[in-house]
Amino acid sequence: MSFNITYKPLCHVNAYHHYFLDDGTTAFDDLGEPTLKEEQLEKYNLNSFLKIVPSLKTQRMLAGQKIRFKETNTGFSLWIASEETVTPNLFEPKIELSQSETLQFLLYIKDSLFENYSTVVATPSTPFYFSNKKPDTEPVSFSEINLEETIPHTLISNFTSTEATYVKLSEELSATETQNLFGIISLQVEADTPSKSLLDGSGQLPATPPTFKIQIKNRETFWQYLDQKDGSFIHKSPTELPLVKNGIVGYSFDSIKRPAAAPNRLLFVKDGGGTIIETISEIFI
């Protein structure tokens, strides 16, 4: 066996938001636009709205196992100190990594406008839970974290954890870590689905490490145009239109192209019971 130690990728995690990545009304991962995803990702920076950090417990474990946490513009990667086995080009961790070991990563929203352009809230009652291993506290319908190649992706609303799951998870988190927590990424070395495991059954690194993904959909609203002089009503779109940072969502009335909505001015219309029945973007012209 060789004693040359090198760092090899253990896994990659990407978090995508359609508000920043879609090109107008075209989804960045539209299969009919094979080059669009790569083009949009070149100008994408996850850190503008989301922070992902290892939990304190995981930070200690990473240090002990010689695993490096590396932030990327789309999420993060884990690199582990490895050595080549007797089989050329086949690697294993320098320090044995238990198949039952679990790594936890915490997600926090940084942008105060996040809820305006997203379909989910910034601080859910129980954090969203993305895992490659179903806890005993979750139902049979539990949704595993998606791989990069998963098409179509699972809606983020399907990753809501049960109260029982979160109570158990929070026992390993400090009070500070649980404040304003948006989500938890929980990766066990041995996953329920083999392609989502960090190591193979022999404790060796797979030839291609798993790449996981999380996708957040952008909000759609009715666009309401108001007179910039006195705020009087001019026009409202008959259907909801998407909010996007890049590209053009074309909208016209009275044969004139109109400006697109921005996420900074929203109006929520509620019924008598307080349920939101319409979300309106106000645009002054």
C-alpha positions in Angstrom: 0.0 0.0 0.0 1.2 3.5 -0.8 1.8 5.9 2.0 1.3 9.0 -0.1 -1.5 11.1 1.3 -3.7 13.3 -0.8 -7.0 15.0 -0.4 -9.8 13.5 -2.5 -13.4 14.8 -2.9 -15.8 13.1 -0.5 -18.9 14.9 -1.9 -20.2 18.1 -3.3 -23.4 20.0 -2.4 -25.1 22.7 -4.5 -27.9 25.0 -3.5 -29.7 26.6 -6.5 -32.2 29.5 -6.4 -34.3 30.1 -9.5 -34.6 33.8 -8.8 -30.9 34.3 -9.4 -30.4 31.6 -12.0 -33.4 31.6 -14.4 -33.1 33.6 -17.6 -36.4 35.5 -17.7 -39.1 32.9 -18.0 -36.6 30.1 -19.0 -35.5 27.9 -16.2 -31.7 27.7 -15.8 -31.9 23.8 -15.9 -34.3 23.7 -18.9 -33.3 20.5 -20.8 -34.0 22.4 -24.1 -31.3 24.9 -23.2 -28.2 22.7 -22.6 -25.7 25.6 -22.3 -27.8 27.9 -20.1 -27.1 26.3 -16.8 -23.3 26.7 -17.2 -23.7 30.3 -18.4 -26.0 31.2 -15.5 -23.8 29.6 -12.9 -20.8 31.7 -14.0 -22.4 34.7 -12.4 -24.1 33.0 -9.5 -23.0 33.4 -5.9 -24.9 31.5 -3.2 -23.3 33.7 -0.5 -25.4 36.7 -1.5 -28.5 35.2 0.2 -27.5 31.9 2.0 -24.9 30.8 4.5 -24.0 27.1 5.0 -21.8 26.1 7.9 -20.9 22.8 9.5 -22.5 22.3 12.9 -20.1 22.7 15.9 -20.2 19.0 16.5 -19.4 18.3 12.8 -16.6 20.8 12.8 -14.9 18.8 15.5 -15.5 15.6 13.6 -14.1 17.1 10.4 -10.9 18.1 12.1 -10.4 14.7 13.7 -11.0 12.9 10.4 -8.9 15.3 8.4 -11.8 16.4 6.2 -11.8 19.9 4.7 -14.9 22.0 4.3 -14.5 24.2 1.2 -17.1 26.8 0.3 -18.0 27.3 -3.4 -20.1 29.8 -5.3 -22.8 27.1 -5.5 -22.5 25.5 -2.0 -19.6 23.5 -0.6 -17.4 20.5 -1.1 -15.8 18.1 1.4 -12.2 16.8 0.8 -10.8 14.0 2.8 -7.2 13.0 3.5 -6.8 9.7 1.6 -4.3 7.2 0.5 -4.1 4.9 -2.5 -5.0 1.2 -1.9 -3.2 -1.8 -3.4 -5.5 -1.2 -6.4 -4.2 1.7 -8.4 -6.4 4.8 -8.5 -8.6 3.4 -5.8 -8.5 5.5 -2.6 -9.6 5.1 1.0 -9.7 7.6 3.9 -6.3 7.9 5.8 -8.3 7.8 9.0 -11.1 5.2 8.9 -14.5 6.8 8.6 -17.4 4.9 10.1 -20.3 4.0 7.9 -22.7 5.3 10.6 -21.0 8.7 10.9 -23.3 11.6 10.1 -22.3 15.1 9.1 -24.6 18.0 9.7 -24.6 21.4 7.9 -26.7 24.3 8.9 -28.4 26.8 6.5 -29.2 30.4 7.3 -30.8 33.0 5.1 -28.8 36.3 4.9 -31.1 38.4 2.6 -33.9 40.3 4.3 -35.8 40.2 1.0 -35.6 36.4 0.6 -39.2 35.7 1.3 -40.3 38.3 -1.3 -38.7 36.4 -4.2 -39.0 32.8 -2.8 -41.8 30.3 -2.4 -40.7 29.4 1.2 -40.2 31.4 4.4 -36.7 32.2 5.8 -37.3 30.7 9.2 -39.8 27.8 9.0 -41.4 26.4 12.2 -39.2 23.3 11.8 -36.1 23.7 9.5 -36.1 22.0 6.1 -34.3 18.7 6.3 -32.2 17.4 3.5 -30.7 14.0 4.2 -29.5 10.8 2.4 -30.8 8.7 5.3 -34.4 8.5 6.6 -34.7 9.0 10.3 -37.1 6.7 12.3 -39.1 9.8 13.1 -40.0 10.4 9.4 -42.9 8.8 7.5 -42.4 6.3 4.6 -43.0 9.2 2.2 -39.7 10.9 3.4 -37.9 12.6 0.5 -34.2 12.0 0.3 -31.9 14.8 -0.8 -31.6 15.0 -4.6 -28.5 14.2 -6.6 -27.3 16.7 -9.2 -28.7 14.5 -11.9 -32.2 14.2 -10.4 -34.8 15.3 -12.9 -37.2 16.7 -12.1 -36.0 18.0 -8.8 -38.1 17.5 -5.6 -39.9 20.7 -4.5 -38.4 22.2 -1.4 -41.8 22.0 0.4 -41.4 18.2 0.4 -38.3 18.5 2.7 -40.3 19.8 5.7 -39.2 17.8 8.8 -41.5 16.5 11.5 -41.4 18.0 14.9 -40.1 14.7 16.3 -37.2 14.8 13.9 -36.2 18.3 14.7 -36.4 17.8 18.5 -33.9 14.9 18.1 -31.7 16.9 15.8 -31.7 20.0 18.0 -30.3 18.0 20.9 -27.0 18.1 19.1 -27.1 21.8 18.3 -26.4 24.8 20.6 -29.0 27.4 21.3 -27.2 29.8 19.0 -27.2 27.3 16.1 -31.0 26.8 16.3 -31.7 30.5 16.0 -33.2 31.5 12.6 -32.3 28.1 11.2 -33.6 27.7 7.6 -32.5 24.1 7.0 -30.2 21.2 7.9 -28.2 19.1 5.5 -27.6 15.7 7.1 -25.3 13.3 5.3 -24.6 9.8 6.6 -21.6 8.0 5.2 -23.8 5.0 4.3 -27.0 6.3 2.7 -30.3 4.5 2.1 -29.6 4.8 -1.7 -26.1 3.5 -2.6 -25.4 6.2 -5.1 -25.9 8.8 -2.3 -23.3 7.1 0.0 -20.1 8.9 0.7 -18.0 5.7 0.7 -18.7 2.3 -0.8 -19.5 -0.8 1.2 -15.8 -1.5 1.6 -15.1 1.9 3.1 -13.4 3.2 -0.1 -14.1 6.4 -2.0 -16.3 5.8 -5.1 -14.7 6.7 -8.5 -17.2 9.6 -8.8 -18.2 11.3 -5.5 -21.9 12.1 -5.1 -23.0 15.6 -5.9 -26.2 16.7 -4.0 -28.5 19.6 -4.8 -31.1 21.8 -3.2 -33.4 23.9 -5.4 -35.5 26.9 -4.3 -38.2 28.1 -6.6 -38.8 31.8 -7.3 -42.0 33.5 -6.4 -44.7 34.4 -9.0 -46.9 37.5 -8.4 -49.5 39.6 -10.0 -47.9 42.7 -11.4 -49.9 45.9 -10.5 -48.9 49.2 -12.1 -49.5 52.4 -10.2 -49.1 56.1 -11.1 -45.9 57.3 -9.6 -47.4 60.7 -9.0 -50.3 59.9 -6.8 -50.2 56.1 -6.5 -53.5 55.6 -8.3 -54.2 52.2 -10.0 -53.4 51.8 -13.7 -53.3 48.1 -14.6 -52.9 44.6 -13.1 -51.6 41.6 -15.0 -54.4 38.9 -15.5 -52.0 36.1 -14.5 -49.0 35.7 -12.1 -45.6 36.4 -13.5 -42.2 35.2 -12.1 -39.7 37.4 -10.3 -36.2 37.0 -11.6 -32.9 38.9 -11.2 -31.6 38.1 -14.7 -33.2 38.1 -18.1 -36.4 39.6 -19.3 -40.0 38.7 -18.4 -41.7 40.7 -21.1 -45.0 42.3 -20.2 -47.0 44.9 -22.1 -50.3 46.7 -22.0 -51.7 49.5 -24.1 -49.2 48.3 -26.7 -46.3 49.5 -24.6 -43.6 47.3 -23.0 -43.6 47.8 -19.3 -40.9 47.5 -16.6 -40.6 44.2 -14.7 -41.4 43.8 -11.0 -38.7 43.9 -8.4 -38.9 41.9 -5.1 -38.9 45.0 -2.8 -42.6 46.0 -3.0 -45.1 43.2 -2.3 -48.7 43.5 -1.3 -50.5 40.4 0.3 -54.2 40.2 -0.2 -55.9 38.0 2.5 -59.4 36.6 2.9 -61.5 37.0 6.0 -59.7 34.2 7.8 -56.2 35.7 7.2 -55.2 33.3 4.5 -53.2 34.9 1.7 -55.1 34.6 -1.6 -53.0 36.9 -3.8 -49.5 38.3 -3.8 -49.1 41.5 -5.8 -45.9 43.3 -6.9 -46.4 47.0 -7.0 -44.7 48.8 -9.9 -44.8 52.6 -10.2 -44.7 54.1 -13.7 
